[in-house]
Amino acid sequence: MTTPGGLFDLTGKRALVTGGGSGIGLGMAEGLVRHGASVHLWGRTASRLDEARERLAAFGTEVTTSVVDVSDEAAVIAGVDALVAAGGVDVAIVSAGVGGGRTPFLESTTDDYRQVLATNLDGAYLTMREVCRAMVAAERGGSIITIASVAAIDGAARNQAYGATKAAVTSMTRATAVEMGRHGIRVNSVLPGWIATDMTRASQSSDKFTDTVISRVPIRRWGQPQDFAGVAVLLASDASGYQTGTTVVVDGGYTIF
């Protein structure tokens, strides 16, 4: 059931979550519906979106889905236009992303590099641009939450393209926050650490990785998608009404140790 009322109430808010069929996007979407928001999920796999919709619908708010590849400009424009026609968008979580594949830098290809940029950076840009256009036209403000990574601030071997996209997303977040603030649109970025999602599945099954990396996380465990429900609600709600252009690290303390 939802928990409406109070400082973190999202009742009546309409939210878009890209990459919402699984992982951090789904974890954040659950936080939003628990606090009364209706949610529309974008993803590239219809079956995953169907499963996510069934899971979130149990909390009693409206949950809808669309198959949208955020690297496709026409698809993003059409997707946001459909949301506007259905009532608009008050919150957008820009979570769609792909990993870098962990290929050694000297063996990496330009095609691999371009594919990572197309989803992680171009997709974020297109989504933010179209959502901002819709929010400005509606004249009721809004909140945009981009998902970057601690790879934006720390070196990640074999992850040059991924790290570059996430650093760029944090910069784009700050620039958009400055420009859109006059319209009542807040834009903040969340930087996850080591989170147990499909993107990190190979590392999760590695004892060596657990011993050498996860053992350095002060909270001493992998992060879980549901660990992002709270920060999503905070940044989407009026509780953070004076917070914009920030980068919020959610990593169990990994980057400070």
C-alpha positions as CSV (number, residue, x, y, z in Angstrom):
1,M,0.0,0.0,0.0
2,T,1.1,3.6,-0.5
3,T,1.9,6.0,2.3
4,P,0.4,9.4,1.3
5,G,0.6,12.5,3.3
6,G,3.5,14.5,4.9
7,L,6.7,16.0,3.6
8,F,7.4,13.2,1.2
9,D,3.9,12.9,-0.3
10,L,3.9,12.4,-4.0
11,T,0.2,11.9,-4.5
12,G,-0.9,13.4,-7.8
13,K,2.6,13.4,-9.2
14,R,3.3,11.7,-12.6
15,A,6.7,10.2,-12.9
16,L,8.7,8.8,-15.8
17,V,11.4,6.3,-15.1
18,T,13.7,5.3,-17.9
19,G,15.4,1.9,-17.5
20,G,12.5,1.2,-15.2
21,G,12.1,-2.5,-15.9
22,S,14.9,-3.6,-13.6
23,G,17.8,-2.6,-11.4
24,I,18.1,0.9,-9.8
25,G,15.3,2.3,-12.0
26,L,12.9,-0.2,-10.7
27,G,14.1,0.3,-7.1
28,M,13.5,4.0,-7.4
29,A,10.1,3.5,-9.1
30,E,9.0,1.4,-6.1
31,G,9.9,4.3,-3.8
32,L,7.8,6.7,-5.8
33,V,4.7,4.5,-6.0
34,R,4.9,3.7,-2.3
35,H,4.5,7.5,-1.7
36,G,1.6,8.0,-4.0
37,A,3.0,8.8,-7.4
38,S,1.8,7.3,-10.7
39,V,4.7,5.9,-12.7
40,H,5.4,5.3,-16.3
41,L,8.3,3.0,-17.1
42,W,10.4,3.0,-20.2
43,G,12.7,0.1,-21.2
44,R,13.8,-1.9,-24.2
45,T,12.4,-5.3,-23.1
46,A,8.6,-5.7,-23.0
47,S,8.7,-8.8,-20.8
48,R,10.7,-7.0,-18.1
49,L,8.4,-4.0,-18.2
50,D,5.4,-6.3,-17.8
51,E,7.0,-7.9,-14.7
52,A,7.9,-4.6,-13.2
53,R,4.3,-3.2,-13.8
54,E,2.8,-6.2,-12.0
55,R,5.1,-5.8,-9.1
56,L,4.5,-2.0,-8.7
57,A,0.8,-2.2,-9.3
58,A,0.4,-4.0,-6.0
59,F,1.0,-0.7,-4.2
60,G,-2.2,0.8,-5.6
61,T,-1.2,3.6,-7.9
62,E,-1.3,3.7,-11.7
63,V,1.7,2.0,-13.4
64,T,2.1,2.1,-17.2
65,T,4.9,1.1,-19.5
66,S,6.3,1.8,-23.0
67,V,9.1,0.1,-25.0
68,V,11.4,3.0,-25.7
69,D,15.1,2.9,-26.7
70,V,16.4,6.2,-25.3
71,S,19.2,6.3,-27.9
72,D,16.5,6.8,-30.5
73,E,15.6,10.5,-30.7
74,A,12.3,10.0,-32.5
75,A,11.2,7.4,-29.9
76,V,12.1,9.7,-27.0
77,I,10.2,12.6,-28.5
78,A,7.1,10.5,-29.2
79,G,7.3,9.0,-25.7
80,V,7.3,12.3,-24.0
81,D,4.6,13.6,-26.3
82,A,2.5,10.7,-25.2
83,L,3.1,11.5,-21.5
84,V,2.1,15.1,-22.1
85,A,-1.1,14.0,-23.8
86,A,-1.9,11.7,-20.9
87,G,-1.5,14.4,-18.2
88,G,2.2,15.5,-18.2
89,V,5.3,14.6,-16.3
90,D,6.3,16.0,-12.9
91,V,9.2,13.8,-12.1
92,A,11.7,12.1,-14.4
93,I,14.3,9.5,-13.3
94,V,16.9,9.2,-16.1
95,S,18.2,5.7,-15.3
96,A,18.6,3.9,-18.6
97,G,22.1,2.7,-19.1
98,V,24.5,0.0,-20.3
99,G,27.9,-1.1,-19.0
100,G,31.2,-0.9,-20.7
101,G,31.7,-4.6,-21.1
102,R,35.0,-4.6,-19.1
103,T,37.1,-4.9,-22.2
104,P,40.8,-4.0,-21.8
105,F,41.3,-0.5,-23.1
106,L,43.9,-1.5,-25.7
107,E,41.4,-4.1,-27.1
108,S,38.3,-1.8,-27.1
109,T,36.7,-0.8,-30.3
110,T,35.2,2.5,-31.5
111,D,31.9,0.7,-32.1
112,D,31.8,-0.5,-28.5
113,Y,32.6,3.1,-27.3
114,R,29.8,4.6,-29.5
115,Q,27.2,2.1,-28.2
116,V,27.9,3.0,-24.6
117,L,27.7,6.8,-25.4
118,A,24.5,6.3,-27.4
119,T,22.5,5.0,-24.4
120,N,24.2,6.5,-21.4
121,L,24.9,10.0,-22.7
122,D,22.8,10.6,-25.8
123,G,19.9,8.9,-24.1
124,A,20.2,11.0,-21.0
125,Y,20.5,14.2,-23.1
126,L,17.5,13.4,-25.2
127,T,15.3,12.4,-22.2
128,M,16.3,15.5,-20.2
129,R,15.8,17.9,-23.1
130,E,12.3,16.6,-24.0
131,V,11.2,16.4,-20.3
132,C,12.4,19.9,-19.7
133,R,10.5,21.1,-22.8
134,A,7.4,19.5,-21.4
135,M,7.9,20.8,-17.9
136,V,8.5,24.4,-19.1
137,A,5.4,24.4,-21.2
138,A,3.3,23.1,-18.3
139,E,4.6,25.8,-16.0
140,R,4.3,23.7,-12.9
141,G,8.0,22.9,-12.3
142,G,9.3,19.5,-11.6
143,S,12.2,17.3,-10.6
144,I,14.7,15.4,-12.8
145,I,17.0,12.8,-11.2
146,T,19.8,11.5,-13.3
147,I,21.7,8.3,-12.5
148,A,25.4,8.5,-12.9
149,S,28.0,6.4,-11.1
150,V,31.0,6.7,-8.8
151,A,32.9,5.9,-12.0
152,A,32.3,9.6,-12.7
153,I,34.7,10.6,-10.0
154,D,36.9,7.6,-9.5
155,G,39.1,5.7,-12.1
156,A,37.5,2.5,-13.3
157,A,39.9,0.3,-15.3
158,R,38.4,-1.2,-18.5
159,N,35.5,1.2,-18.1
160,Q,36.7,4.3,-20.0
161,A,33.6,4.8,-22.1
162,Y,31.3,4.1,-19.2
163,G,33.1,6.5,-16.8
164,A,33.2,9.2,-19.5
165,T,29.4,9.0,-20.0
166,K,28.7,9.2,-16.2
167,A,31.1,12.1,-15.7
168,A,29.3,13.9,-18.6
169,V,25.9,13.2,-17.1
170,T,26.9,14.9,-13.8
171,S,28.1,17.9,-15.8
172,M,25.0,18.0,-17.9
173,T,22.9,17.8,-14.7
174,R,24.6,20.8,-13.2
175,A,24.2,22.9,-16.4
176,T,20.6,22.0,-16.7
177,A,19.9,22.8,-13.1
178,V,21.3,26.3,-13.6
179,E,19.3,26.9,-16.7
180,M,16.0,25.3,-15.6
181,G,16.0,26.7,-12.0
182,R,14.0,29.8,-13.1
183,H,11.3,27.5,-14.3
184,G,11.0,25.7,-10.9
185,I,12.7,22.6,-12.3
186,R,15.2,20.9,-10.1
187,V,17.9,18.6,-11.5
188,N,20.0,16.4,-9.3
189,S,22.3,13.4,-9.9
190,V,22.6,10.1,-7.9
191,L,26.0,8.3,-8.1
192,P,25.6,4.6,-7.2
193,G,28.5,2.5,-6.1
194,W,28.7,-1.3,-6.4
195,I,25.1,-2.4,-6.8
196,A,23.8,-5.9,-7.4
197,T,22.1,-5.5,-10.8
198,D,22.3,-7.3,-14.1
199,M,25.1,-5.0,-15.1
200,T,27.3,-6.3,-12.3
201,R,26.2,-10.0,-12.4
202,A,29.6,-11.3,-13.4
203,S,31.4,-9.5,-10.5
204,Q,28.8,-10.7,-8.0
205,S,29.7,-14.3,-8.7
206,S,33.5,-13.7,-8.3
207,D,35.0,-14.5,-4.9
208,K,38.1,-12.6,-5.8
209,F,36.0,-9.5,-6.6
210,T,34.1,-9.8,-3.3
211,D,37.4,-10.2,-1.3
212,T,39.2,-7.4,-3.0
213,V,36.5,-4.8,-3.6
214,I,33.3,-5.4,-1.7
215,S,35.4,-6.0,1.5
216,R,36.4,-2.3,1.2
217,V,32.8,-1.1,1.3
218,P,32.3,0.2,4.9
219,I,28.8,-1.2,5.1
220,R,30.2,-4.6,4.0
221,R,27.8,-5.6,1.3
222,W,26.6,-5.1,-2.2
223,G,24.1,-2.3,-2.6
224,Q,20.6,-3.4,-3.7
225,P,18.2,-1.6,-6.0
226,Q,15.8,-1.0,-3.1
227,D,18.5,1.0,-1.4
228,F,17.6,3.8,-3.9
229,A,13.9,4.1,-3.1
230,G,14.5,6.7,-0.3
231,V,16.8,9.0,-2.3
232,A,14.3,8.9,-5.2
233,V,11.5,10.0,-2.9
234,L,13.6,12.7,-1.3
235,L,14.7,14.3,-4.6
236,A,11.2,13.9,-6.2
237,S,9.3,15.5,-3.3
238,D,9.0,18.9,-1.8
239,A,11.3,17.8,1.0
240,S,14.2,18.8,-1.3
241,G,12.6,21.9,-2.7
242,Y,15.8,24.0,-2.4
243,Q,18.1,21.3,-3.7
244,T,19.3,21.4,-7.2
245,G,22.5,20.7,-9.2
246,T,23.8,18.3,-6.6
247,T,25.5,14.9,-6.8
248,V,24.3,12.4,-4.2
249,V,26.7,9.5,-3.7
250,V,25.0,6.2,-2.6
251,D,27.8,3.7,-2.3
252,G,27.9,2.3,1.2
253,G,30.9,4.5,1.9
254,Y,33.1,3.0,-0.8
255,T,34.5,6.3,-2.1
256,I,35.5,7.7,1.3
257,F,37.5,4.6,2.4
